[in-house]
Amino acid sequence: MSRTSAQKRIHYVRAVYAQALPAGQTLEKSVRAALTALKTVGDTEVNHDAVGTLAVRERGVANQNFATLGIGLGFPGEAMGTLGLKVAKAQDVNQPQAPLQGRVFKLADAFCLIDDDDLLLCMDGRMRMATVEFYLRSLLGLADAAPAAQAFQLVGRRDQGQQQTLETEGVKEMRIVSAAYAVAQPAAGNDGWLRKGWDALIENLRVGLESEVGTEAERASLAAHLGDLNVSATVKVNGGSRGEPIMVQTLEDAAIEAQQDAPDGTQITLVTKKGNEVGADTLTLKTIKSIKRLQRQNDLDYADAWNKLTGYRQELINSHRWKL
């Protein structure tokens, strides 16, 4: 049975290869071939030092129009805290629960719909797009796929309307605003240009402010309130340039990368020369759907997740935005 629902984002991405593949070869065909060779969940396990063990928990290959993969992520041996029931003492014992034999505590899921080289991705928990990309390449490696078939990146599909606005009006600047508190949180594997720059900025800000205070009490007060600050940065394009289309494309790419890397709550905006604002989160095609969670498990309901992904694919087909 299902209980609560979660608002989950579904991303539309495409596999872009480092070199051209033989005619007719696609990621979907490579994945189908891999799943034919790797017949069990155990066969699909891949270890990643930073995130744990990944494996295909559910596979859907019967549909001739697309394939689906449910990818699970967990850490072997990680203990989970438990709550004692009917404890006959004044205090409970903090007793971690080890995983059952042959299982790990699952930290995340990813739901992938693959149609030729176009994908819809929905991620839950600690799963990130970079993790899915790593796993799909590794899955093909397990099945001894050709090196060229493994050399791809997952790139967000652009919203043509927003892209046309930027190309027509040009880009004057890119604005980035975030709370210092959010910036200071652990990066959780994110190491893109925005995260690195933000970390350096916050550290320089902290050192500079601490040099201005004279007592330990003032220093403690500063540390307590540093997270209250809003941190902003602006990248401006000055003057005209023959290379302006390249500049627009470069800033658009940078904004999309930064949005994937940004701390929660970060606002990244491109401002056109006419003063119109285009949010980085609107530059690529995506949607937010309500997906049910399973009772007593907190996992997303697989059946509902697949329904939402296939429904969004049909929406994109109906609006002539699929496989453009």
C-alpha positions as CSV (number, residue, x, y, z in Angstrom):
1,M,0.0,0.0,0.0
2,S,1.0,3.6,-0.5
3,R,0.8,6.4,1.9
4,T,2.2,9.9,1.6
5,S,3.3,11.5,-1.7
6,A,6.5,13.3,-2.6
7,Q,7.0,16.1,-5.1
8,K,9.7,14.8,-7.4
9,R,11.5,16.4,-10.3
10,I,11.7,14.5,-13.6
11,H,14.6,15.5,-15.8
12,Y,14.7,15.1,-19.6
13,V,18.3,14.4,-20.7
14,R,20.2,13.0,-23.7
15,A,23.2,10.8,-23.9
16,V,25.9,12.7,-25.9
17,Y,28.8,10.6,-27.1
18,A,32.5,11.6,-27.3
19,Q,32.6,10.0,-30.8
20,A,29.9,8.9,-33.2
21,L,28.6,5.4,-32.7
22,P,27.8,2.9,-35.6
23,A,24.5,3.7,-37.3
24,G,21.5,2.5,-35.3
25,Q,23.5,2.0,-32.0
26,T,21.9,3.8,-29.1
27,L,22.1,3.8,-25.3
28,E,18.8,2.0,-25.1
29,K,20.2,-0.9,-27.3
30,S,23.4,-1.0,-25.2
31,V,21.5,-1.1,-22.0
32,R,19.2,-3.9,-23.3
33,A,22.2,-5.9,-24.4
34,A,23.8,-5.4,-21.0
35,L,20.7,-6.6,-19.1
36,T,20.6,-9.7,-21.4
37,A,24.2,-10.5,-20.3
38,L,23.7,-9.5,-16.7
39,K,20.7,-11.6,-15.7
40,T,20.5,-11.0,-11.9
41,V,20.6,-8.0,-9.6
42,G,23.9,-9.2,-8.2
43,D,25.4,-9.2,-11.7
44,T,24.7,-5.5,-12.0
45,E,26.3,-4.4,-8.7
46,V,28.9,-1.6,-9.0
47,N,30.8,-0.2,-6.0
48,H,31.6,3.5,-5.7
49,D,33.9,4.5,-2.9
50,A,32.0,7.8,-2.2
51,V,28.4,6.7,-2.5
52,G,28.2,2.9,-1.9
53,T,26.9,0.0,-3.9
54,L,24.6,0.5,-6.9
55,A,22.5,-2.1,-8.7
56,V,19.5,-2.5,-11.0
57,R,16.7,-3.4,-8.6
58,E,14.0,-3.5,-11.3
59,R,14.3,-3.8,-15.1
60,G,11.6,-3.2,-17.7
61,V,12.5,-4.5,-21.2
62,A,9.2,-5.8,-22.5
63,N,8.1,-2.5,-23.9
64,Q,9.5,-2.1,-27.5
65,N,9.3,1.7,-27.3
66,F,11.6,2.2,-24.3
67,A,13.4,0.4,-21.5
68,T,13.2,1.2,-17.8
69,L,15.7,0.8,-15.0
70,G,15.2,1.1,-11.2
71,I,18.6,1.7,-9.7
72,G,19.2,1.4,-6.0
73,L,22.0,2.8,-3.9
74,G,23.1,1.6,-0.4
75,F,26.1,1.4,1.9
76,P,27.2,-2.1,3.0
77,G,27.5,-2.5,6.7
78,E,26.1,0.9,7.6
79,A,24.1,0.7,10.8
80,M,20.7,2.4,11.3
81,G,19.6,3.9,14.6
82,T,16.6,2.3,16.2
83,L,14.0,3.3,18.8
84,G,13.2,0.9,21.6
85,L,9.5,-0.1,22.1
86,K,7.9,-0.5,25.5
87,V,11.2,0.3,27.2
88,A,10.8,-0.4,31.0
89,K,13.6,2.1,31.9
90,A,13.9,5.9,32.2
91,Q,16.2,6.0,29.2
92,D,16.3,4.2,25.9
93,V,19.6,2.6,24.6
94,N,21.0,4.0,21.4
95,Q,21.3,0.7,19.6
96,P,22.2,0.7,15.9
97,Q,20.6,-2.0,13.8
98,A,22.9,-3.9,11.4
99,P,21.6,-4.8,7.9
100,L,20.0,-8.1,7.5
101,Q,22.4,-10.7,5.9
102,G,22.7,-10.1,2.2
103,R,21.1,-6.7,2.3
104,V,22.3,-3.1,2.8
105,F,20.5,0.0,4.1
106,K,19.1,1.6,0.9
107,L,19.9,5.3,0.7
108,A,18.5,6.3,-2.7
109,D,16.7,5.3,-5.9
110,A,16.8,6.4,-9.4
111,F,14.1,5.7,-12.0
112,C,15.3,5.8,-15.7
113,L,13.2,5.6,-18.8
114,I,15.5,5.2,-21.8
115,D,14.2,5.7,-25.4
116,D,17.1,5.5,-27.9
117,D,19.5,8.2,-26.5
118,D,16.8,10.2,-24.7
119,L,16.2,9.6,-21.0
120,L,13.8,10.7,-18.3
121,L,15.3,10.5,-14.8
122,C,13.7,10.8,-11.4
123,M,16.0,10.6,-8.4
124,D,15.3,10.1,-4.7
125,G,17.5,10.4,-1.6
126,R,21.2,10.8,-2.2
127,M,21.1,9.9,-5.9
128,R,22.3,12.5,-8.2
129,M,22.5,12.8,-12.0
130,A,26.3,12.3,-12.0
131,T,25.8,9.1,-10.0
132,V,23.3,7.8,-12.6
133,E,25.7,8.7,-15.4
134,F,28.5,6.9,-13.6
135,Y,26.4,3.8,-13.0
136,L,25.1,3.5,-16.6
137,R,28.6,3.7,-18.0
138,S,29.8,1.1,-15.4
139,L,26.8,-1.1,-16.2
140,L,27.9,-1.2,-19.9
141,G,31.5,-1.8,-18.7
142,L,30.3,-4.9,-16.8
143,A,28.8,-6.2,-20.0
144,D,31.9,-5.5,-22.0
145,A,30.3,-3.0,-24.2
146,A,32.5,-1.2,-26.8
147,P,34.5,1.6,-25.2
148,A,32.8,4.1,-27.6
149,A,29.4,3.1,-26.2
150,Q,30.6,3.8,-22.7
151,A,32.0,7.3,-23.5
152,F,28.9,9.5,-23.1
153,Q,27.5,12.3,-20.9
154,L,24.0,12.9,-19.8
155,V,23.1,16.5,-21.0
156,G,19.9,18.3,-20.1
157,R,17.6,18.9,-23.1
158,R,17.1,22.7,-23.6
159,D,13.8,24.5,-23.4
160,Q,13.6,25.9,-26.9
161,G,11.5,28.9,-25.9
162,Q,13.9,30.1,-23.2
163,Q,16.9,29.4,-25.5
164,Q,15.2,31.5,-28.2
165,T,14.7,34.4,-25.7
166,L,18.4,34.4,-24.8
167,E,19.6,34.2,-28.4
168,T,17.2,37.0,-29.5
169,E,17.8,39.4,-26.5
170,G,21.4,38.5,-25.6
171,V,22.7,38.1,-22.1
172,K,23.8,41.1,-20.0
173,E,24.7,39.2,-16.8
174,M,24.3,36.1,-14.6
175,R,23.2,36.6,-11.0
176,I,23.8,34.0,-8.3
177,V,22.3,34.5,-4.8
178,S,22.5,32.0,-1.9
179,A,22.4,32.0,1.9
180,A,25.8,31.6,3.5
181,Y,24.3,28.8,5.7
182,A,23.4,26.7,2.7
183,V,26.7,27.4,1.0
184,A,28.6,26.1,4.1
185,Q,26.8,22.8,4.2
186,P,28.7,19.6,3.1
187,A,29.0,19.4,-0.7
188,A,27.7,15.8,-0.8
189,G,30.0,15.0,-3.8
190,N,29.3,18.2,-5.7
191,D,32.6,19.7,-6.9
192,G,31.6,21.9,-9.8
193,W,32.8,25.5,-10.5
194,L,30.1,27.1,-8.4
195,R,30.7,25.0,-5.3
196,K,34.4,25.5,-5.4
197,G,34.0,29.3,-5.9
198,W,31.4,29.6,-3.2
199,D,33.5,27.7,-0.7
200,A,36.5,29.9,-1.3
201,L,34.3,33.1,-1.1
202,I,32.8,32.0,2.3
203,E,36.2,31.2,3.7
204,N,37.7,34.5,2.6
205,L,34.6,36.3,4.1
206,R,35.0,34.5,7.4
207,V,38.7,35.3,7.7
208,G,38.2,38.9,6.8
209,L,35.4,39.4,9.3
210,E,37.3,37.7,12.1
211,S,40.2,40.0,11.6
212,E,37.9,42.9,12.4
213,V,36.7,41.6,15.8
214,G,38.6,42.0,19.0
215,T,37.2,39.6,21.6
216,E,36.3,35.9,21.8
217,A,32.7,36.9,22.5
218,E,32.5,38.9,19.3
219,R,34.2,36.1,17.4
220,A,31.7,33.6,18.8
221,S,28.8,35.9,17.9
222,L,30.2,36.3,14.3
223,A,30.4,32.5,13.9
224,A,26.9,32.1,15.1
225,H,25.5,34.6,12.7
226,L,27.6,34.1,9.6
227,G,25.0,31.9,8.1
228,D,22.4,34.7,8.3
229,L,24.2,36.5,5.4
230,N,23.0,36.3,1.9
231,V,25.9,35.8,-0.6
232,S,25.6,37.0,-4.2
233,A,27.8,37.2,-7.2
234,T,27.2,38.8,-10.7
235,V,29.0,37.8,-13.9
236,K,28.6,40.7,-16.3
237,V,29.1,40.9,-20.1
238,N,30.4,44.3,-21.0
239,G,30.3,45.9,-24.5
240,G,29.6,44.3,-27.8
241,S,31.3,41.3,-29.3
242,R,31.3,39.4,-32.6
243,G,31.4,36.3,-30.4
244,E,28.2,37.1,-28.6
245,P,26.3,33.9,-29.7
246,I,29.2,32.0,-28.2
247,M,29.0,34.1,-25.0
248,V,25.3,33.4,-24.7
249,Q,25.9,29.7,-25.1
250,T,28.8,29.7,-22.7
251,L,26.8,31.5,-20.0
252,E,23.8,29.3,-20.6
253,D,26.0,26.2,-20.2
254,A,27.6,27.6,-17.0
255,A,24.2,28.4,-15.5
256,I,22.9,24.9,-16.1
257,E,26.0,23.3,-14.6
258,A,25.8,25.7,-11.7
259,Q,22.1,24.9,-11.0
260,Q,22.9,21.1,-10.8
261,D,25.8,21.9,-8.4
262,A,24.2,24.7,-6.3
263,P,23.3,24.4,-2.6
264,D,19.6,24.2,-1.9
265,G,17.8,27.5,-2.2
266,T,20.3,29.0,-4.6
267,Q,18.9,31.3,-7.2
268,I,20.7,31.5,-10.5
269,T,19.3,34.0,-13.1
270,L,20.4,35.1,-16.5
271,V,19.4,38.7,-17.3
272,T,18.9,39.6,-20.9
273,K,19.9,43.0,-22.4
274,K,16.2,43.9,-22.4
275,G,16.0,43.3,-18.7
276,N,14.1,40.0,-18.8
277,E,15.1,37.4,-16.3
278,V,15.4,33.7,-17.1
279,G,15.9,31.3,-14.2
280,A,18.6,28.6,-14.7
281,D,16.1,26.0,-13.5
282,T,13.9,26.8,-16.6
283,L,16.7,26.4,-19.2
284,T,16.2,22.6,-19.4
285,L,13.1,20.5,-19.8
286,K,11.8,19.1,-16.6
287,T,8.6,18.7,-14.6
288,I,7.5,18.1,-11.0
289,K,5.1,15.2,-10.3
290,S,3.6,13.9,-7.1
291,I,4.8,10.3,-6.6
292,K,3.5,8.1,-3.8
293,R,5.7,6.6,-1.1
294,L,5.2,3.0,0.1
295,Q,3.7,2.4,3.5
296,R,6.2,1.7,6.3
297,Q,9.2,1.9,3.9
298,N,9.4,5.5,2.7
299,D,10.5,4.3,-0.7
300,L,8.9,5.8,-3.8
301,D,6.2,3.5,-5.2
302,Y,7.8,2.0,-8.3
303,A,4.6,1.5,-10.2
304,D,3.6,5.1,-9.6
305,A,7.0,6.4,-10.6
306,W,6.9,4.5,-13.9
307,N,3.4,5.9,-14.5
308,K,4.6,9.4,-14.0
309,L,7.7,9.0,-16.2
310,T,5.7,7.4,-19.1
311,G,3.1,10.1,-18.7
312,Y,5.7,12.9,-18.9
313,R,7.1,11.2,-22.0
314,Q,3.7,11.3,-23.6
315,E,3.3,15.0,-22.7
316,L,6.6,15.8,-24.4
317,I,5.5,13.8,-27.5
318,N,2.2,15.6,-27.6
319,S,3.8,19.0,-27.4
320,H,6.4,18.0,-30.1
321,R,9.4,18.4,-27.7
322,W,10.4,14.7,-27.5
323,K,13.6,13.8,-29.5
324,L,14.0,17.2,-31.1
